[in-house]
Amino acid sequence: GDETAIEPAVITVRQKPAIKIEDNHAGDSIALVVIYERLNCWNDSWDTSDNMQHWNGVTLWEAADEEIVKGEVPKEAIGRVRAVKYSFLNTKETIPAEIRHLKYLESLSISSNVNTMLLNIELGSEICELEYLKYLTLFSYGIVSLPDDFVKLGKSLVALDLSANNFTEIPAMLT
């Protein structure tokens, strides 16, 4: 037979660091897309070549918004993400850490995770850094516990929906 020695191959893989998410409009769009990907969403994919103001389920702050006119939200928020909705997802993880980059977020809705009844997700504390968050919906996500600093949101939240999750009892901080 024809016996040939096979030499082991050496492969070098180089990966550039991820794009830095900056504190601006472009950073918001990167954060939105990263969160979408990490949640494994499968509805309403966005055309990232289009302006973010046209993305389904995304609302941006405008100069005429009452909260900006009254000075409750700084003028720097104009053009930044005000509200976002993610639905139909497949994750076993908490909300991606990139949520903290959506600095002026007022409304967040994440709903309809697959196999919710089989999940035991402990919500991370990144969401607690969102000082302008007023409306939070985490519906059918698979959450079993909230972070201790979730109480920080008590200063700003107006509406909270944690229905269809896997709590064994109402977390004490909510009572």
Secondary structure, DSSP 8 states (H G I E B T S, - for coil): ----------------------SSHHHHHHHHHHHHHHTT--SS---TTS-GGGSTTEEEB-TT-HHHHTTSS-GGGBTSEEEEEEEEE--SS-S-GGGGG-TT--EEEEEEETTGGG--EE--SGGGG-TT--EEEEESS-EEE--GGGGGGGGT-SEEE-TTS--SS--GGG-
